[in-house]
Amino acid sequence: MFGRKKEPQATTGDAIQKLRGTEEMLQKKSDFLEAKIIQETKNAKAAGMKNKRAALNALKRKRRYEEQLNKIDGTLATIEFQREALENANTNTEVLRNMGYAAKALEGAHKQVGDVDKVHDLMDDIAEQQDLANEISAAISSPMGFGNDVDEDDLLAELEGMEQEEMDRQFLEMPSTALPNLPSVPTSAPSKSKSTVEEDEDMAALAAWAT
């Protein structure tokens, strides 16, 4: 007991590598046995009933190889299961290590940020400054000076009057050749017919008699 060196603790990575090496060795042995089984089967068929003793010996060897192959297959299945378990454990260990590292980093970041109340106060200050900036922008962008309280209806009426004046001016400035031929307007009163003159004299005489 005394003076005995303590064996180093095996790591999952080393164990996985050793198991893989064992798997490769057993797989080669399995391939060899399968080849032997095929060969002994051929030997038994070749001997047949002509050499019964040789055929039986070939079949016996074939049975022994098959038993060895079954044992190797069972061992390979066990080793594969163990290797997969180690690989999963190795993956879980790495994941947990990284999660622990991330948790410490997050804790350090929270320490730098400080108390939650300070964060709320900072966010309130930011919101207040944002509101102030919006008010300043609104004040700067609002129009200033005379004319903000002018009635648009009055302006529209004035604009319509200007348009009408322009249309009248354009009409007056049009050349006479552009105007359509219209019938001339008589400058003197139309002459009364003879019958109309007589009716007027009769009406005048009747009016004088009545008075």
CNS distance restraints for C-alpha pairs under 8 A (distance, minus, plus):
assign (resid  10 and name CA) (resid  14 and name CA) 6.60 0.50 0.50
assign (resid  10 and name CA) (resid  15 and name CA) 6.76 0.50 0.50
assign (resid  11 and name CA) (resid  15 and name CA) 6.28 0.50 0.50
assign (resid  12 and name CA) (resid  16 and name CA) 6.06 0.50 0.50
assign (resid  12 and name CA) (resid  86 and name CA) 6.09 0.50 0.50
assign (resid  12 and name CA) (resid  87 and name CA) 7.47 0.50 0.50
assign (resid  12 and name CA) (resid  89 and name CA) 7.70 0.50 0.50
assign (resid  12 and name CA) (resid  90 and name CA) 6.03 0.50 0.50
assign (resid  13 and name CA) (resid  17 and name CA) 6.35 0.50 0.50
assign (resid  13 and name CA) (resid  90 and name CA) 7.29 0.50 0.50
assign (resid  14 and name CA) (resid  18 and name CA) 6.30 0.50 0.50
assign (resid  15 and name CA) (resid  19 and name CA) 6.17 0.50 0.50
assign (resid  15 and name CA) (resid  86 and name CA) 7.70 0.50 0.50
assign (resid  16 and name CA) (resid  20 and name CA) 6.18 0.50 0.50
assign (resid  16 and name CA) (resid  83 and name CA) 5.77 0.50 0.50
assign (resid  16 and name CA) (resid  86 and name CA) 6.56 0.50 0.50
assign (resid  16 and name CA) (resid  87 and name CA) 7.03 0.50 0.50
assign (resid  17 and name CA) (resid  21 and name CA) 6.30 0.50 0.50
assign (resid  18 and name CA) (resid  22 and name CA) 6.30 0.50 0.50
assign (resid  19 and name CA) (resid  23 and name CA) 6.14 0.50 0.50
assign (resid  19 and name CA) (resid  79 and name CA) 6.61 0.50 0.50
assign (resid  19 and name CA) (resid  80 and name CA) 7.98 0.50 0.50
assign (resid  19 and name CA) (resid  83 and name CA) 6.33 0.50 0.50
assign (resid  20 and name CA) (resid  24 and name CA) 6.27 0.50 0.50
assign (resid  20 and name CA) (resid  83 and name CA) 7.58 0.50 0.50
assign (resid  21 and name CA) (resid  25 and name CA) 6.38 0.50 0.50
assign (resid  22 and name CA) (resid  26 and name CA) 6.18 0.50 0.50
assign (resid  23 and name CA) (resid  27 and name CA) 5.97 0.50 0.50
assign (resid  23 and name CA) (resid  76 and name CA) 6.31 0.50 0.50
assign (resid  23 and name CA) (resid  79 and name CA) 7.05 0.50 0.50
assign (resid  23 and name CA) (resid  80 and name CA) 7.63 0.50 0.50
assign (resid  24 and name CA) (resid  28 and name CA) 6.32 0.50 0.50
assign (resid  25 and name CA) (resid  29 and name CA) 6.43 0.50 0.50
assign (resid  26 and name CA) (resid  30 and name CA) 6.09 0.50 0.50
assign (resid  26 and name CA) (resid  72 and name CA) 6.63 0.50 0.50
assign (resid  26 and name CA) (resid  76 and name CA) 6.99 0.50 0.50
assign (resid  27 and name CA) (resid  31 and name CA) 6.20 0.50 0.50
assign (resid  27 and name CA) (resid  76 and name CA) 7.77 0.50 0.50
assign (resid  28 and name CA) (resid  32 and name CA) 6.26 0.50 0.50
assign (resid  29 and name CA) (resid  33 and name CA) 6.29 0.50 0.50
assign (resid  29 and name CA) (resid  72 and name CA) 7.97 0.50 0.50
assign (resid  30 and name CA) (resid  34 and name CA) 6.23 0.50 0.50
assign (resid  30 and name CA) (resid  69 and name CA) 5.90 0.50 0.50
assign (resid  30 and name CA) (resid  72 and name CA) 6.63 0.50 0.50
assign (resid  30 and name CA) (resid  73 and name CA) 7.54 0.50 0.50
assign (resid  31 and name CA) (resid  35 and name CA) 6.31 0.50 0.50
assign (resid  32 and name CA) (resid  36 and name CA) 6.34 0.50 0.50
assign (resid  33 and name CA) (resid  37 and name CA) 6.13 0.50 0.50
assign (resid  33 and name CA) (resid  65 and name CA) 5.85 0.50 0.50
assign (resid  33 and name CA) (resid  66 and name CA) 7.46 0.50 0.50
assign (resid  33 and name CA) (resid  68 and name CA) 7.70 0.50 0.50
assign (resid  33 and name CA) (resid  69 and name CA) 6.27 0.50 0.50
assign (resid  34 and name CA) (resid  38 and name CA) 6.29 0.50 0.50
assign (resid  34 and name CA) (resid  65 and name CA) 7.78 0.50 0.50
assign (resid  34 and name CA) (resid  66 and name CA) 7.90 0.50 0.50
assign (resid  34 and name CA) (resid  69 and name CA) 7.44 0.50 0.50
assign (resid  35 and name CA) (resid  39 and name CA) 6.26 0.50 0.50
assign (resid  36 and name CA) (resid  40 and name CA) 6.10 0.50 0.50
assign (resid  36 and name CA) (resid  62 and name CA) 7.37 0.50 0.50
assign (resid  36 and name CA) (resid  65 and name CA) 7.16 0.50 0.50
assign (resid  37 and name CA) (resid  41 and name CA) 6.14 0.50 0.50
assign (resid  37 and name CA) (resid  61 and name CA) 7.97 0.50 0.50
assign (resid  37 and name CA) (resid  62 and name CA) 5.09 0.50 0.50
assign (resid  37 and name CA) (resid  65 and name CA) 6.24 0.50 0.50
assign (resid  37 and name CA) (resid  66 and name CA) 6.94 0.50 0.50
assign (resid  38 and name CA) (resid  42 and name CA) 6.39 0.50 0.50
assign (resid  39 and name CA) (resid  43 and name CA) 6.28 0.50 0.50
assign (resid  40 and name CA) (resid  44 and name CA) 6.15 0.50 0.50
assign (resid  40 and name CA) (resid  58 and name CA) 5.21 0.50 0.50
assign (resid  40 and name CA) (resid  59 and name CA) 6.60 0.50 0.50
assign (resid  40 and name CA) (resid  61 and name CA) 6.97 0.50 0.50
assign (resid  40 and name CA) (resid  62 and name CA) 5.64 0.50 0.50
assign (resid  41 and name CA) (resid  45 and name CA) 6.30 0.50 0.50
assign (resid  41 and name CA) (resid  58 and name CA) 7.04 0.50 0.50
assign (resid  41 and name CA) (resid  59 and name CA) 6.82 0.50 0.50
assign (resid  41 and name CA) (resid  62 and name CA) 6.86 0.50 0.50
assign (resid  42 and name CA) (resid  46 and name CA) 6.07 0.50 0.50
assign (resid  43 and name CA) (resid  47 and name CA) 6.18 0.50 0.50
assign (resid  43 and name CA) (resid  55 and name CA) 6.77 0.50 0.50
assign (resid  43 and name CA) (resid  58 and name CA) 6.23 0.50 0.50
assign (resid  44 and name CA) (resid  48 and name CA) 5.99 0.50 0.50
assign (resid  44 and name CA) (resid  54 and name CA) 7.12 0.50 0.50
assign (resid  44 and name CA) (resid  55 and name CA) 4.17 0.50 0.50
assign (resid  44 and name CA) (resid  56 and name CA) 6.97 0.50 0.50
assign (resid  44 and name CA) (resid  58 and name CA) 5.38 0.50 0.50
assign (resid  44 and name CA) (resid  59 and name CA) 6.21 0.50 0.50
assign (resid  45 and name CA) (resid  55 and name CA) 7.08 0.50 0.50
assign (resid  46 and name CA) (resid  55 and name CA) 7.77 0.50 0.50
assign (resid  47 and name CA) (resid  51 and name CA) 5.07 0.50 0.50
assign (resid  47 and name CA) (resid  52 and name CA) 6.69 0.50 0.50
assign (resid  47 and name CA) (resid  54 and name CA) 6.30 0.50 0.50
assign (resid  47 and name CA) (resid  55 and name CA) 5.18 0.50 0.50
assign (resid  48 and name CA) (resid  52 and name CA) 6.20 0.50 0.50
assign (resid  48 and name CA) (resid  55 and name CA) 5.92 0.50 0.50
assign (resid  49 and name CA) (resid  55 and name CA) 7.75 0.50 0.50
assign (resid  51 and name CA) (resid  55 and name CA) 6.31 0.50 0.50
assign (resid  52 and name CA) (resid  56 and name CA) 6.16 0.50 0.50
assign (resid  53 and name CA) (resid  57 and name CA) 6.25 0.50 0.50
assign (resid  54 and name CA) (resid  58 and name CA) 6.17 0.50 0.50
assign (resid  55 and name CA) (resid  59 and name CA) 6.31 0.50 0.50
assign (resid  56 and name CA) (resid  60 and name CA) 6.21 0.50 0.50
assign (resid  57 and name CA) (resid  61 and name CA) 6.29 0.50 0.50
assign (resid  58 and name CA) (resid  62 and name CA) 6.15 0.50 0.50
assign (resid  59 and name CA) (resid  63 and name CA) 6.24 0.50 0.50
assign (resid  60 and name CA) (resid  64 and name CA) 6.43 0.50 0.50
assign (resid  61 and name CA) (resid  65 and name CA) 6.24 0.50 0.50
assign (resid  62 and name CA) (resid  66 and name CA) 6.18 0.50 0.50
assign (resid  63 and name CA) (resid  67 and name CA) 6.27 0.50 0.50
assign (resid  64 and name CA) (resid  68 and name CA) 6.31 0.50 0.50
assign (resid  65 and name CA) (resid  69 and name CA) 6.03 0.50 0.50
assign (resid  66 and name CA) (resid  70 and name CA) 6.14 0.50 0.50
assign (resid  67 and name CA) (resid  71 and name CA) 6.39 0.50 0.50
assign (resid  68 and name CA) (resid  72 and name CA) 6.22 0.50 0.50
assign (resid  69 and name CA) (resid  73 and name CA) 6.09 0.50 0.50
assign (resid  70 and name CA) (resid  74 and name CA) 6.27 0.50 0.50
assign (resid  71 and name CA) (resid  75 and name CA) 6.21 0.50 0.50
assign (resid  72 and name CA) (resid  76 and name CA) 6.03 0.50 0.50
assign (resid  73 and name CA) (resid  77 and name CA) 6.22 0.50 0.50
assign (resid  74 and name CA) (resid  78 and name CA) 6.36 0.50 0.50
assign (resid  75 and name CA) (resid  79 and name CA) 6.15 0.50 0.50
assign (resid  76 and name CA) (resid  80 and name CA) 5.95 0.50 0.50
assign (resid  77 and name CA) (resid  81 and name CA) 6.19 0.50 0.50
assign (resid  78 and name CA) (resid  82 and name CA) 6.22 0.50 0.50
assign (resid  79 and name CA) (resid  83 and name CA) 6.01 0.50 0.50
assign (resid  80 and name CA) (resid  84 and name CA) 6.13 0.50 0.50
assign (resid  81 and name CA) (resid  85 and name CA) 6.25 0.50 0.50
assign (resid  82 and name CA) (resid  86 and name CA) 6.24 0.50 0.50
assign (resid  83 and name CA) (resid  87 and name CA) 6.12 0.50 0.50
assign (resid  84 and name CA) (resid  88 and name CA) 6.14 0.50 0.50
assign (resid  85 and name CA) (resid  89 and name CA) 6.12 0.50 0.50
assign (resid  86 and name CA) (resid  90 and name CA) 5.96 0.50 0.50
assign (resid  87 and name CA) (resid  91 and name CA) 6.11 0.50 0.50
assign (resid  88 and name CA) (resid  92 and name CA) 6.10 0.50 0.50
assign (resid  89 and name CA) (resid  93 and name CA) 6.02 0.50 0.50
assign (resid  90 and name CA) (resid  94 and name CA) 6.25 0.50 0.50
assign (resid  91 and name CA) (resid  95 and name CA) 6.11 0.50 0.50
assign (resid  92 and name CA) (resid  96 and name CA) 6.03 0.50 0.50
assign (resid  93 and name CA) (resid  97 and name CA) 6.08 0.50 0.50
assign (resid  94 and name CA) (resid  98 and name CA) 6.19 0.50 0.50
assign (resid  95 and name CA) (resid  99 and name CA) 6.07 0.50 0.50
assign (resid  96 and name CA) (resid 100 and name CA) 6.03 0.50 0.50
assign (resid  97 and name CA) (resid 101 and name CA) 6.26 0.50 0.50
assign (resid  98 and name CA) (resid 102 and name CA) 6.11 0.50 0.50
assign (resid  99 and name CA) (resid 103 and name CA) 6.06 0.50 0.50
assign (resid 100 and name CA) (resid 104 and name CA) 6.28 0.50 0.50
assign (resid 101 and name CA) (resid 105 and name CA) 6.26 0.50 0.50
assign (resid 102 and name CA) (resid 106 and name CA) 6.08 0.50 0.50
assign (resid 103 and name CA) (resid 107 and name CA) 6.09 0.50 0.50
assign (resid 104 and name CA) (resid 108 and name CA) 6.16 0.50 0.50
assign (resid 105 and name CA) (resid 109 and name CA) 6.23 0.50 0.50
assign (resid 106 and name CA) (resid 110 and name CA) 6.23 0.50 0.50
assign (resid 107 and name CA) (resid 111 and name CA) 6.28 0.50 0.50
assign (resid 108 and name CA) (resid 112 and name CA) 6.39 0.50 0.50
assign (resid 109 and name CA) (resid 113 and name CA) 6.37 0.50 0.50
assign (resid 110 and name CA) (resid 114 and name CA) 6.25 0.50 0.50
assign (resid 113 and name CA) (resid 119 and name CA) 7.60 0.50 0.50
assign (resid 114 and name CA) (resid 118 and name CA) 6.90 0.50 0.50
assign (resid 114 and name CA) (resid 119 and name CA) 7.60 0.50 0.50
assign (resid 115 and name CA) (resid 119 and name CA) 6.73 0.50 0.50
assign (resid 116 and name CA) (resid 120 and name CA) 6.41 0.50 0.50
assign (resid 117 and name CA) (resid 121 and name CA) 6.17 0.50 0.50
assign (resid 118 and name CA) (resid 122 and name CA) 6.08 0.50 0.50
assign (resid 119 and name CA) (resid 123 and name CA) 6.20 0.50 0.50
assign (resid 120 and name CA) (resid 124 and name CA) 6.16 0.50 0.50
assign (resid 121 and name CA) (resid 125 and name CA) 6.23 0.50 0.50
assign (resid 122 and name CA) (resid 126 and name CA) 6.21 0.50 0.50
assign (resid 123 and name CA) (resid 127 and name CA) 6.17 0.50 0.50
assign (resid 124 and name CA) (resid 128 and name CA) 6.12 0.50 0.50
assign (resid 125 and name CA) (resid 129 and name CA) 6.14 0.50 0.50
assign (resid 126 and name CA) (resid 130 and name CA) 6.10 0.50 0.50
assign (resid 127 and name CA) (resid 131 and name CA) 6.22 0.50 0.50
assign (resid 128 and name CA) (resid 132 and name CA) 6.28 0.50 0.50
assign (resid 129 and name CA) (resid 133 and name CA) 6.11 0.50 0.50
assign (resid 130 and name CA) (resid 134 and name CA) 6.25 0.50 0.50
assign (resid 131 and name CA) (resid 135 and name CA) 6.30 0.50 0.50
assign (resid 132 and name CA) (resid 136 and name CA) 6.23 0.50 0.50
assign (resid 133 and name CA) (resid 137 and name CA) 6.18 0.50 0.50
assign (resid 134 and name CA) (resid 138 and name CA) 6.13 0.50 0.50
assign (resid 135 and name CA) (resid 139 and name CA) 6.15 0.50 0.50
assign (resid 136 and name CA) (resid 140 and name CA) 6.15 0.50 0.50
assign (resid 137 and name CA) (resid 141 and name CA) 6.11 0.50 0.50
assign (resid 138 and name CA) (resid 142 and name CA) 6.15 0.50 0.50
assign (resid 143 and name CA) (resid 148 and name CA) 7.87 0.50 0.50
assign (resid 144 and name CA) (resid 148 and name CA) 7.61 0.50 0.50
assign (resid 150 and name CA) (resid 155 and name CA) 8.00 0.50 0.50
assign (resid 151 and name CA) (resid 155 and name CA) 6.71 0.50 0.50
assign (resid 152 and name CA) (resid 156 and name CA) 6.17 0.50 0.50
assign (resid 153 and name CA) (resid 157 and name CA) 6.22 0.50 0.50
assign (resid 154 and name CA) (resid 158 and name CA) 6.18 0.50 0.50
assign (resid 155 and name CA) (resid 159 and name CA) 6.12 0.50 0.50
assign (resid 156 and name CA) (resid 160 and name CA) 6.21 0.50 0.50
assign (resid 157 and name CA) (resid 161 and name CA) 6.33 0.50 0.50
assign (resid 158 and name CA) (resid 162 and name CA) 6.31 0.50 0.50
assign (resid 159 and name CA) (resid 163 and name CA) 6.27 0.50 0.50
assign (resid 160 and name CA) (resid 164 and name CA) 6.22 0.50 0.50
assign (resid 161 and name CA) (resid 165 and name CA) 6.23 0.50 0.50
assign (resid 162 and name CA) (resid 166 and name CA) 6.25 0.50 0.50
assign (resid 163 and name CA) (resid 167 and name CA) 6.28 0.50 0.50
assign (resid 164 and name CA) (resid 168 and name CA) 6.24 0.50 0.50
assign (resid 165 and name CA) (resid 169 and name CA) 6.15 0.50 0.50
assign (resid 166 and name CA) (resid 170 and name CA) 6.17 0.50 0.50
assign (resid 167 and name CA) (resid 171 and name CA) 6.21 0.50 0.50
assign (resid 168 and name CA) (resid 172 and name CA) 6.26 0.50 0.50
assign (resid 169 and name CA) (resid 173 and name CA) 6.22 0.50 0.50
assign (resid 170 and name CA) (resid 174 and name CA) 6.36 0.50 0.50
assign (resid 174 and name CA) (resid 178 and name CA) 6.74 0.50 0.50
assign (resid 174 and name CA) (resid 179 and name CA) 7.90 0.50 0.50
assign (resid 175 and name CA) (resid 179 and name CA) 7.29 0.50 0.50
assign (resid 192 and name CA) (resid 196 and name CA) 6.14 0.50 0.50
assign (resid 192 and name CA) (resid 197 and name CA) 6.59 0.50 0.50
assign (resid 193 and name CA) (resid 197 and name CA) 6.48 0.50 0.50
assign (resid 194 and name CA) (resid 198 and name CA) 6.36 0.50 0.50
assign (resid 195 and name CA) (resid 199 and name CA) 6.29 0.50 0.50
assign (resid 196 and name CA) (resid 200 and name CA) 6.30 0.50 0.50
assign (resid 197 and name CA) (resid 201 and name CA) 6.37 0.50 0.50
assign (resid 198 and name CA) (resid 202 and name CA) 6.32 0.50 0.50
assign (resid 199 and name CA) (resid 203 and name CA) 6.21 0.50 0.50
assign (resid 200 and name CA) (resid 204 and name CA) 6.25 0.50 0.50
assign (resid 201 and name CA) (resid 205 and name CA) 6.26 0.50 0.50
assign (resid 202 and name CA) (resid 206 and name CA) 6.21 0.50 0.50
assign (resid 203 and name CA) (resid 207 and name CA) 6.21 0.50 0.50
assign (resid 204 and name CA) (resid 208 and name CA) 6.33 0.50 0.50
assign (resid 205 and name CA) (resid 209 and name CA) 6.30 0.50 0.50
assign (resid 206 and name CA) (resid 210 and name CA) 6.22 0.50 0.50
assign (resid 207 and name CA) (resid 211 and name CA) 6.50 0.50 0.50
